[in-house]
Amino acid sequence: MHVPVWHDTTKALQEAGRFQMVGIIQEQHPDRARLFMQWKRMNWPILVDSLNLLDVSVVPVTLAIDEHGIIRAINPDKETIDADFLSKSFDAPAGTVATPEVARQPSPSQPPPTGASPDAWRQYGEGLFLWGGSEARTRSIEAFERATRHPRAARSGRSRPRIPPETSGRA
């Protein structure tokens, strides 16, 4: 299926926050793909796989990935994805460890409210870093700085990463 058609068909689901698209391109020049997406008004994140590390032989390929990171469908039907995938709940595979919630796409105009927790600022920073593009880098760094300097950050143990001592053999 052609990507713009898929985008148009699922736009309402994306706007409702029930569906997130991510593009993975194999283009040697990602700027070309970004220009094409801008021209076609496709506004989802793009990851670059210029070396084809995913070993994809045909594009586009659509994967329905659940909240546990498990591929539940390859090239699902755009007309039935809501009933076949989005409206279902999937159990975590046996033996998996719970992971922190993945950063969601933030509203760039709405940072966390005054008094928000260090985790709220960290998640906002992660979201800006992942989805905000180059124009959001400074705000992402500022959000991470607020998270690390937050009064509650020291108590939560997340104030600064632990840096191992130098092991170069010098005294």
C-alpha positions as semicolon CSV with decimal commas, in nm:
position;residue;x (nm);y (nm);z (nm)
1;M;0,000;0,000;0,000
2;H;0,125;0,345;-0,079
3;V;0,225;0,534;0,238
4;P;0,024;0,855;0,178
5;V;-0,295;0,645;0,138
6;W;-0,221;0,464;0,465
7;H;-0,158;0,800;0,632
8;D;-0,485;0,948;0,507
9;T;-0,680;0,639;0,613
10;T;-0,538;0,633;0,967
11;K;-0,519;1,008;1,031
12;A;-0,822;1,012;1,264
13;L;-0,671;0,730;1,472
14;Q;-0,342;0,920;1,493
15;E;-0,514;1,242;1,601
16;A;-0,706;1,051;1,869
17;G;-0,376;0,918;2,006
18;R;-0,470;0,556;1,932
19;F;-0,214;0,502;1,658
20;Q;0,147;0,613;1,609
21;M;0,326;0,588;1,279
22;V;0,703;0,576;1,250
23;G;0,879;0,570;0,916
24;I;1,200;0,378;0,860
25;I;1,374;0,481;0,542
26;Q;1,662;0,322;0,355
27;E;1,749;0,641;0,172
28;Q;2,117;0,736;0,159
29;H;2,009;1,101;0,178
30;P;1,744;1,131;0,454
31;D;1,682;1,498;0,371
32;R;1,517;1,388;0,046
33;A;1,274;1,169;0,238
34;R;1,201;1,449;0,486
35;L;1,127;1,688;0,197
36;F;0,893;1,432;0,038
37;M;0,715;1,380;0,369
38;Q;0,682;1,753;0,421
39;W;0,544;1,792;0,069
40;K;0,288;1,510;0,128
41;R;0,212;1,638;0,482
42;M;0,312;1,317;0,650
43;N;0,415;1,427;0,996
44;W;0,541;1,121;1,181
45;P;0,894;1,048;1,303
46;I;1,147;0,905;1,057
47;L;1,427;0,665;1,146
48;V;1,710;0,607;0,900
49;D;1,837;0,258;0,810
50;S;2,073;0,339;0,521
51;L;2,261;0,011;0,570
52;N;1,937;-0,195;0,566
53;L;2,013;-0,347;0,905
54;L;1,648;-0,453;0,922
55;D;1,703;-0,663;0,608
56;V;1,386;-0,539;0,439
57;S;1,368;-0,641;0,075
58;V;1,040;-0,471;-0,024
59;V;0,902;-0,136;0,083
60;P;0,677;-0,015;0,215
61;V;0,615;-0,271;0,487
62;T;0,373;-0,198;0,768
63;L;0,419;-0,360;1,108
64;A;0,161;-0,354;1,387
65;I;0,370;-0,356;1,706
66;D;0,194;-0,390;2,040
67;E;0,272;-0,219;2,368
68;H;0,522;-0,496;2,452
69;G;0,722;-0,451;2,132
70;I;0,584;-0,769;1,971
71;I;0,498;-0,761;1,599
72;R;0,136;-0,875;1,584
73;A;0,071;-0,818;1,212
74;I;0,269;-0,757;0,895
75;N;0,097;-0,534;0,639
76;P;-0,235;-0,521;0,828
77;D;-0,547;-0,414;0,643
78;K;-0,592;-0,040;0,685
79;E;-0,970;-0,083;0,695
80;T;-0,971;-0,336;0,981
81;I;-0,666;-0,233;1,186
82;D;-0,887;-0,083;1,455
83;A;-1,084;-0,405;1,513
84;D;-0,796;-0,644;1,444
85;F;-0,526;-0,466;1,644
86;L;-0,597;-0,131;1,810
87;S;-0,907;-0,241;2,002
88;K;-0,734;-0,549;2,143
89;S;-0,526;-0,586;2,454
90;F;-0,222;-0,811;2,439
91;D;-0,063;-0,994;2,730
92;A;0,308;-0,951;2,790
93;P;0,511;-1,254;2,680
94;A;0,606;-1,487;2,965
95;G;0,930;-1,397;3,137
96;T;0,937;-1,033;3,028
97;V;1,033;-0,759;3,266
98;A;0,820;-0,448;3,287
99;T;0,989;-0,153;3,119
100;P;0,933;0,217;3,175
101;E;0,671;0,380;2,959
102;V;0,805;0,487;2,622
103;A;0,823;0,861;2,573
104;R;0,514;0,984;2,397
105;Q;0,513;1,257;2,141
106;P;0,486;1,577;2,346
107;S;0,296;1,887;2,264
108;P;0,590;2,123;2,199
109;S;0,383;2,417;2,319
110;Q;0,291;2,248;2,649
111;P;0,581;2,162;2,879
112;P;0,498;1,997;3,213
113;P;0,312;2,223;3,458
114;T;0,481;2,410;3,740
115;G;0,577;2,168;4,017
116;A;0,585;1,868;3,786
117;S;0,798;1,574;3,892
118;P;1,150;1,505;3,764
119;D;1,006;1,211;3,566
120;A;0,759;1,443;3,391
121;W;1,046;1,669;3,280
122;R;1,257;1,367;3,175
123;Q;0,970;1,224;2,969
124;Y;0,908;1,563;2,809
125;G;1,281;1,590;2,726
126;E;1,281;1,239;2,577
127;G;0,973;1,316;2,368
128;L;1,124;1,637;2,235
129;F;1,450;1,458;2,158
130;L;1,276;1,174;1,975
131;W;1,006;1,367;1,792
132;G;1,081;1,737;1,812
133;G;1,335;1,756;1,531
134;S;1,646;1,972;1,532
135;E;1,452;2,284;1,633
136;A;1,357;2,118;1,966
137;R;1,709;2,012;2,075
138;T;1,766;2,311;2,301
139;R;1,428;2,266;2,472
140;S;1,502;1,894;2,514
141;I;1,832;1,969;2,687
142;E;1,662;2,229;2,907
143;A;1,397;1,973;3,008
144;F;1,667;1,719;3,102
145;E;1,848;1,987;3,302
146;R;1,526;2,071;3,490
147;A;1,477;1,702;3,566
148;T;1,829;1,663;3,706
149;R;1,814;1,985;3,910
150;H;1,467;1,920;4,047
151;P;1,459;1,907;4,431
152;R;1,294;1,563;4,422
153;A;1,551;1,426;4,172
154;A;1,818;1,376;4,439
155;R;1,577;1,173;4,654
156;S;1,469;0,955;4,362
157;G;1,827;0,866;4,274
158;R;1,792;1,000;3,922
159;S;1,967;1,330;3,967
160;R;2,288;1,242;3,785
161;P;2,409;0,931;3,608
162;R;2,674;0,731;3,788
163;I;3,007;0,770;3,614
164;P;3,248;0,485;3,687
165;P;3,594;0,578;3,818
166;E;3,867;0,614;3,562
167;T;4,038;0,283;3,493
168;S;4,335;0,404;3,296
169;G;4,584;0,285;3,561
170;R;4,687;0,635;3,669
171;A;4,726;0,695;4,042
